[in-house]
Amino acid sequence: MLVSAKEMLEKAKAGKYAVGQFNINNLEWTKAILLTAQECNSPVILGVSEGAGKYMCGYETIVGMVKGMIKCLNITVPVALHLDHGSYEGAKACINAGFSSVMFDGSHYPIEENIKKTTELVNACNVLGISLEAEVGSIGGEEDGVVGAGECADPDECKMVADLGVTMLAAGIGNIHGKYPANWAGLNFDVLGAISEKTGDMPLVLHGGTGIPEEMIKKAISLGVSKINVNTECQLSFAAATRKYIEEGKDLSGKGFDPRKLLAPGFEAIKATVKEKMELFGSVNKA
């Protein structure tokens, strides 16, 4: 059964740990993440970007796959299925398809427009018991073709959006999506501290978790970050393991070309990456 991310994130905020959102791209990804969450006894959030939603044949297909897997694999830990960086229309489509959590990214709108659209979604999500993530200050890096530099959010604007009744807030603190460049300035903990002070018990979200040093992750969690998004790192480990299998010629011996064999090393690599992150975030045995 899918659950809202509300309870798992409130517990994480109170317990000073974070729940990982791991983006899914196909069946292997989803199965690897669900099995690892169960083995680690950790709550988990499955993230779906709008691009990945199209790739996997729409939101209803994804809901069917995830629910089927939870049943078949006997997954008992809390699992939220979450739209990542959703448009207003995308958020509504996911709510209708049966997602248990959505993100509306209105960070590119003027703050008044962001507030108006977020308020409408708060009302719909509250009625349905779905968790809602909002964003203030755009996260840098490339994301579905949009490139940003990693802005820092205005703490007062964060408070305005948090007060609308959203479940969790993604605030830009110099973090970016994808690989971090060599000249990256690091996370801005002064801004994070100020946002945390103004938003109180609101679970904060750190996007672009790939490549942030461990000490920075731990410090961010201590300052109120309760959800950390990981996507690129799983993609890189999957690609490296698949490359190794093919470079060693394993696809050419016996039935090595069978997709179940060909994709197995990548599947195991995702599991290892997810486990490592769950340990770092402190969510192991918190289900």
C-alpha positions as CSV (number, residue, x, y, z in Angstrom):
1,M,0.0,0.0,0.0
2,L,1.2,3.5,-0.8
3,V,1.3,6.1,1.9
4,S,1.6,9.8,2.1
5,A,5.1,11.0,3.0
6,K,3.8,13.2,5.8
7,E,4.2,10.9,8.7
8,M,7.6,9.4,7.7
9,L,9.0,13.0,7.2
10,E,7.6,14.3,10.5
11,K,9.2,11.4,12.3
12,A,12.5,12.0,10.4
13,K,12.5,15.7,11.3
14,A,11.8,14.9,15.0
15,G,14.4,12.1,15.0
16,K,17.1,14.2,13.1
17,Y,17.5,11.8,10.2
18,A,16.4,12.0,6.5
19,V,14.3,9.8,4.3
20,G,15.8,9.3,0.8
21,Q,13.8,10.0,-2.4
22,F,15.2,7.7,-5.0
23,N,14.0,8.4,-8.6
24,I,12.8,5.5,-10.6
25,N,13.2,5.0,-14.3
26,N,12.0,1.5,-15.0
27,L,11.2,-1.9,-13.5
28,E,14.8,-2.7,-12.4
29,W,15.1,0.7,-10.6
30,T,11.8,0.3,-8.8
31,K,12.4,-3.3,-7.7
32,A,16.0,-2.5,-6.5
33,I,14.9,0.4,-4.4
34,L,11.9,-1.3,-2.9
35,L,13.9,-4.5,-2.0
36,T,16.7,-2.4,-0.4
37,A,14.2,-0.4,1.7
38,Q,12.7,-3.6,3.0
39,E,16.2,-5.1,3.7
40,C,17.2,-1.9,5.5
41,N,13.8,-1.6,7.3
42,S,13.7,2.0,6.0
43,P,10.9,4.2,4.8
44,V,11.4,5.2,1.2
45,I,10.1,7.7,-1.3
46,L,10.0,6.7,-5.0
47,G,10.4,9.8,-7.1
48,V,9.1,10.2,-10.7
49,S,10.0,13.2,-12.9
50,E,7.5,14.2,-15.6
51,G,10.1,13.0,-18.2
52,A,10.4,9.6,-16.5
53,G,6.6,9.5,-16.3
54,K,6.3,9.8,-20.1
55,Y,9.1,7.3,-20.6
56,M,7.3,4.7,-18.4
57,C,4.1,5.1,-20.4
58,G,2.2,7.4,-18.0
59,Y,1.4,7.8,-14.4
60,E,-1.3,5.0,-14.3
61,T,1.3,2.5,-15.6
62,I,3.7,3.5,-12.8
63,V,1.1,3.3,-10.1
64,G,0.1,-0.2,-11.3
65,M,3.7,-1.4,-11.4
66,V,4.6,0.0,-7.9
67,K,1.5,-1.3,-6.3
68,G,2.0,-4.7,-7.9
69,M,5.6,-4.9,-6.7
70,I,4.7,-3.9,-3.2
71,K,2.3,-6.8,-3.1
72,C,4.4,-9.4,-4.9
73,L,7.6,-8.6,-3.0
74,N,5.8,-8.3,0.3
75,I,7.1,-4.9,1.0
76,T,5.9,-3.8,4.5
77,V,8.0,-0.6,5.0
78,P,6.3,2.8,4.3
79,V,6.5,3.6,0.6
80,A,5.4,7.0,-0.9
81,L,5.1,7.4,-4.7
82,H,6.0,11.0,-5.4
83,L,6.0,13.3,-8.4
84,D,9.3,15.1,-8.6
85,H,9.4,18.7,-9.8
86,G,5.8,18.6,-11.1
87,S,4.1,21.3,-13.1
88,Y,0.6,22.3,-11.9
89,E,-1.0,20.1,-14.6
90,G,1.4,17.2,-13.8
91,A,0.6,17.4,-10.1
92,K,-3.1,17.1,-10.9
93,A,-2.6,14.2,-13.3
94,C,-0.6,12.3,-10.6
95,I,-3.2,13.0,-8.0
96,N,-5.8,11.5,-10.3
97,A,-3.6,8.5,-11.2
98,G,-3.2,7.5,-7.6
99,F,0.2,8.9,-6.5
100,S,0.4,9.3,-2.7
101,S,2.6,12.4,-2.8
102,V,3.3,15.2,-5.3
103,M,5.7,18.1,-5.7
104,F,4.5,21.3,-7.3
105,D,7.5,23.3,-8.4
106,G,6.3,26.8,-8.7
107,S,9.8,28.3,-8.1
108,H,9.9,29.8,-11.6
109,Y,6.7,31.8,-11.1
110,P,6.5,35.1,-9.3
111,I,6.0,34.4,-5.6
112,E,2.3,35.5,-5.7
113,E,1.5,33.0,-8.5
114,N,3.5,30.2,-6.8
115,I,1.4,30.9,-3.6
116,K,-1.9,30.9,-5.5
117,K,-1.3,27.6,-7.3
118,T,0.3,26.0,-4.2
119,T,-2.8,26.9,-2.2
120,E,-5.2,25.2,-4.7
121,L,-3.1,22.0,-4.5
122,V,-2.9,22.2,-0.7
123,N,-6.7,22.1,-0.6
124,A,-7.0,19.1,-3.0
125,C,-4.2,17.2,-1.3
126,N,-5.6,17.7,2.2
127,V,-8.9,16.3,1.2
128,L,-7.3,13.2,-0.4
129,G,-4.6,12.6,2.3
130,I,-1.7,13.2,-0.2
131,S,1.5,14.9,0.8
132,L,2.6,18.0,-1.1
133,E,6.1,19.4,-1.6
134,A,6.6,23.0,-2.7
135,E,9.7,24.8,-3.9
136,V,11.1,28.2,-3.3
137,G,14.3,29.4,-5.1
138,S,15.2,27.3,-8.1
139,I,17.6,24.4,-7.6
140,G,20.6,24.7,-10.0
141,G,21.9,22.2,-12.6
142,E,20.2,20.7,-15.5
143,E,16.7,19.4,-15.0
144,D,14.6,18.2,-18.0
145,G,16.5,20.8,-20.1
146,V,16.4,23.7,-17.7
147,V,19.8,24.9,-16.4
148,G,20.0,26.9,-13.2
149,A,23.0,28.1,-11.1
150,G,21.8,27.0,-7.7
151,E,20.1,30.0,-6.1
152,C,19.5,30.5,-2.4
153,A,15.9,30.9,-1.4
154,D,14.6,33.9,0.5
155,P,13.8,32.7,4.1
156,D,10.7,35.0,4.3
157,E,9.3,33.6,1.0
158,C,9.9,30.1,2.4
159,K,7.9,31.0,5.5
160,M,5.0,32.3,3.3
161,V,4.9,29.1,1.3
162,A,5.3,26.8,4.4
163,D,2.4,28.6,6.1
164,L,0.1,27.6,3.2
165,G,0.0,24.1,4.7
166,V,2.3,22.2,2.5
167,T,3.8,19.0,3.9
168,M,7.5,19.7,3.0
169,L,9.5,22.5,1.5
170,A,12.4,22.3,-1.0
171,A,14.5,25.4,-0.6
172,G,17.5,26.3,-2.7
173,I,20.7,26.5,-0.6
174,G,23.2,26.5,-3.4
175,N,22.5,22.8,-4.3
176,I,22.3,21.7,-7.9
177,H,21.0,18.7,-9.9
178,G,23.4,16.3,-11.6
179,K,27.2,16.3,-11.1
180,Y,28.7,19.2,-9.1
181,P,31.3,21.3,-11.0
182,A,34.8,21.6,-9.5
183,N,34.3,25.2,-8.6
184,W,31.0,24.6,-6.6
185,A,30.8,26.8,-3.6
186,G,29.1,24.3,-1.3
187,L,25.8,24.4,0.6
188,N,24.9,27.7,2.3
189,F,24.2,26.7,5.9
190,D,23.5,30.2,7.0
191,V,20.6,30.3,4.6
192,L,19.5,26.8,5.6
193,G,19.6,27.8,9.3
194,A,17.5,30.9,8.7
195,I,14.9,29.0,6.6
196,S,14.7,26.3,9.4
197,E,14.2,28.9,12.0
198,K,11.3,30.5,10.1
199,T,9.6,27.3,9.1
200,G,9.8,25.5,12.4
201,D,8.6,21.9,12.3
202,M,8.3,21.9,8.5
203,P,10.4,19.0,7.0
204,L,12.9,20.6,4.5
205,V,14.0,18.9,1.3
206,L,17.5,18.8,-0.2
207,H,17.5,18.3,-4.0
208,G,20.6,17.2,-5.9
209,G,21.9,14.8,-3.3
210,T,24.5,13.4,-5.7
211,G,28.0,14.5,-5.0
212,I,27.4,16.5,-1.8
213,P,30.2,15.5,0.7
214,E,29.0,13.4,3.6
215,E,29.8,16.0,6.3
216,M,27.6,18.5,4.4
217,I,24.8,16.0,4.2
218,K,25.0,15.3,8.0
219,K,25.1,19.0,8.8
220,A,22.1,19.7,6.5
221,I,20.1,16.9,8.4
222,S,21.1,18.5,11.7
223,L,19.6,21.8,10.5
224,G,16.2,20.4,9.5
225,V,16.6,18.6,6.2
226,S,14.4,15.5,6.4
227,K,14.2,14.4,2.7
228,I,17.1,14.1,0.4
229,N,16.7,13.4,-3.3
230,V,19.0,11.0,-5.1
231,N,18.9,10.2,-8.8
232,T,22.2,10.8,-10.7
233,E,24.2,8.6,-8.4
234,C,22.0,5.6,-9.1
235,Q,22.2,6.3,-12.8
236,L,26.0,6.5,-12.7
237,S,26.4,3.2,-10.6
238,F,24.0,1.4,-12.9
239,A,25.8,2.6,-16.0
240,A,29.3,1.7,-14.6
241,A,28.2,-1.9,-13.7
242,T,26.5,-2.4,-17.1
243,R,29.6,-1.1,-18.9
244,K,31.8,-3.5,-17.0
245,Y,29.6,-6.5,-17.8
246,I,29.8,-5.7,-21.5
247,E,33.4,-4.7,-21.6
248,E,34.3,-8.1,-20.0
249,G,32.4,-9.7,-22.8
250,K,29.9,-11.4,-20.5
251,D,27.0,-10.7,-22.8
252,L,28.8,-12.8,-25.5
253,S,29.2,-16.0,-23.4
254,G,26.3,-18.5,-22.9
255,K,23.0,-16.7,-22.4
256,G,24.7,-13.5,-21.2
257,F,22.7,-11.5,-23.6
258,D,19.5,-12.3,-21.7
259,P,18.3,-8.9,-20.4
260,R,17.7,-10.5,-17.0
261,K,21.5,-11.3,-16.9
262,L,22.6,-8.2,-18.7
263,L,20.8,-5.9,-16.3
264,A,21.6,-7.8,-13.1
265,P,24.9,-6.1,-12.3
266,G,23.3,-2.7,-12.7
267,F,20.4,-3.8,-10.5
268,E,22.8,-4.8,-7.8
269,A,24.8,-1.6,-8.2
270,I,21.6,0.5,-7.6
271,K,20.9,-1.6,-4.4
272,A,24.4,-0.9,-3.1
273,T,24.1,2.8,-3.8
274,V,20.6,3.0,-2.1
275,K,21.8,1.1,1.0
276,E,24.8,3.4,1.3
277,K,22.6,6.5,1.1
278,M,20.1,5.1,3.6
279,E,22.9,4.5,6.1
280,L,24.3,8.0,5.5
281,F,20.8,9.6,5.9
282,G,20.1,7.6,9.1
283,S,16.8,6.0,8.0
284,V,17.9,2.4,8.5
285,N,15.6,0.6,11.0
286,K,13.3,3.7,11.1
287,A,10.4,2.0,9.3
